[in-house]
Every structure is written in structure tokens, then in C-alpha cells.
């Protein structure tokens, strides 16, 4: 992974020291993405004619045919990591990166969209469902799951248009990914363990986690995992965010029918179908943060991983991170904080941005007062509805903004963080990275 605007981001540091700090942060972020490379993360699980699992090796010679289905932002890299190791009978891949393709006659690639599904997402998902009904009990199904899979693997019980509307309302309300995916499961034919309902053979899922604490049932809405959530949980989430009366009528109808038991609940972990399923996490936010820790030490810093499960409103968590960092810094313990997780933004304005850029925008006064450099970065290369992956700022950023007559608080109020950092040329731009392990923040003193 490379930063398309690295030179500008470094040069925006107004002193030699600030230029170095900015360069160090970019190097640390690049190292984190390298360690969660999907090709290597999945490929390392294969050795000769075997799959290496925590419970032991599985011989591929025991199966008549081997199939792949993959969906998520890392689906291309994960698929290549498998097909370079073993022979596949047939596969279907759904990605949101139309610059990538798998050149194999027996593997079809479809291009869906994220965070809102499109018609190609639905078409490909139905083809996957059809493929899975053809498997015999002697076949092996390899499922490759990564962040973004909830949108890319999509066969809703309501119209695509209403699914998009419902999803957008939840995204703008500040709902957590667990809450959003609880609702997605109960509006779907394939999520919440339902994807493998008709599969007769063995199922092994390799998963790159983009959810805090790696709960398999919520990553890409848990298509191969038992689900403990219910239609009543989904209803309660709509009520929590005062959305029930505003969501499409068809959405209301499905949730109501589920509560009344007219639609079956998603299968829970006790269902016998999961006895032939293995779900394995092969990369996550912790791996990425631990890589940053080691590299930061090699650069001469005294780093600390503050958390890999950060959650909350982006603008509020930024302040909390800085306050915690200052309490350690003032004791002379650490000079670099590493934080991972996934925050949310409650959209009240009409600007363009994302949780990472909003977090940095909310921190500017603190950075100026305490001589800090702060970056927040989406590991998938996409922050919200913008083209940026995140942003970087330092103690002089607020002064630079004022020379351009930009009021940071006004931009923050309008949820317009991308416009702010675009004007300052401090937005981090990578393009789609091909992986997704949530977000990473790095905070350094100078």
C-alpha cells in the first residue's frame, strides 16, 4: 500500500521535526496494512495438500470437489491466497474494487457496492445460493469473509431500494456495526448463518475481522455463524434511534412478521448445521496494532497500545484518547499512542466526511495546545462517503486553517471534515487497500 499524497502530507509539517513525525506516522500505518495483507493471511493456512486449523490439519484429499465463495473488501486478495495454493472446482467472488479481477475460468467475479448494496450484489448472491445447493456431502466449501461483506453479499427480504434506504438511515443515526448488522440479518435470506442452510458438505470460513473484539456472528453479518439476535432485537434498535416510524413500510412488515413468528428466527449456534462449520479469524485490528507497536519501537519511540476496541461518537472519543495520552505522557511513560476500533458519527449536517476525518477535526485545539500529531485512518482506504482514508493534523493545523479563513468548529458542526482537510491537503489518500480491519489512530508528542 502507498499513500498517493505522501509528499504533500509530510511537507505540510511546518518544521523539520513535524515533517519527521508525519513521515513516521505514515510509515507505521503502511506497516500495519502490510501485516494484514489478505493474500498472505489466508495463504499461510495452507500447506501442501492440507488446511492448517487450530484443531489440526485437514487433508484436501478427503474431498471430491472444492468450492470457493468470497465477499468483502478483501475478497480478491483472499481468493488469490487460496487458488495459488490449491485447485478449485468453482468459485464466485463479490468485491467492491473494480480495478481487480481474478483471471481464472472457473471463478466468476462480481462488482457490488459498499456501504449500500447494488443490483450486482443481489445478482451475485443469488448465484452463490444456487451454487451451494449443488454441493454434495463429500465436497468442501471455503468461504472467504471480510469487512464490507454485509453490503456485498445481499439477498434482502425487501426491495433493494428499501434495503438501501433502511441501511442509510441506520448509518446516519450513529448505530454501531453490531446494531446495523443485527437488522441486516433479519432482513436477509443469507445473513445470520442462513447462507449455509442447504450446504451438505464441510464448510471452512476464513475471516478478516472488521468488528470490535472479532465476534464472528457480526462480521459481514455472520453468514456462516450461529446468531443469538432476534427480530425483537432489531425492532428495539429501530426504536432506540427513533427510526421505526420513518423506515420503509416493507421493513416494518418483515420485522413485525418475525416477531409474530411468521418468519423463522435466524439459526442459533446450537443448530446441528454448524457442527460441520469452522470459522477462523486470520487477520484483525490487533494484528495491525501490534505491528505498529514493534515498528514504533524500532524507530526509537516508547509506544503503547491503548485499545483495539475503541467505540463511541468520533468527536468525543478523539478528546478521550488525547486526555488519556497526556496523563501517560506527563508521567514520562509513553510518547506514542496506538488505538484501534471503529467509532460512529451521528450526522446532523450536510457536509462530506467520515468518522476518521471527523475525529481528527475534533482534536485540533488539543493538538495546538499540547504539541501533538494525530492521524486517524480507515484500513480499507475509505472513510465514510469521501474518497479519503482519513486525515492527519498537528499543532499548527488550526493556525493554517485560520489563514484560509476556515472555522474548524463550523466544519465540525456541519459534518464536513473532508472538505476541511481537502482544503488543507491533509486528507490521507490511498485508494482501496484491499483489506479492512477497522480504523487505526496514532498520536505522537513533539
Secondary structure, 3 states (H helix, E strand, C coil): CCCCCHHHHHHCCCCHHHHHHHHHHHHHHHHHHHHCCHHHHHHCCEECCEEEECCEEEEHHHCCCEEEEEECCCHHHHHHHHHCCCCCCEEEEEECCCCCCCCCCCEEEEECCCCCCCHHHHHHHHHHHHHHCCCCCCCEEEEEECCCHHHHCCCECCCHHHHHHHHHHHHHHCCCHHHHHHHHHHCECCCCCHHHCCCCCEEEEEEECCCHHHCCCCHHHCCCCCCCCCHHHHHHHHHHCCCCCCCCHHHHHHHHHHHCCCCCCCCCCCCHHHHHEEEEEEECHHHHHHHHHHHHHHCCCCEEEEEEEECCEHHHHHHHHHHHHHHHHCCCCCCEEEEEECCECCCCCCCCCCHHHHHHHCCHHHHHHHCEEEEEEECCCCCCCCCCCEEEECCCHHHHHHHCCCCHHHHHHCCCHHHHHHHHCCEECCCCCCCCCCEEEEEEEC
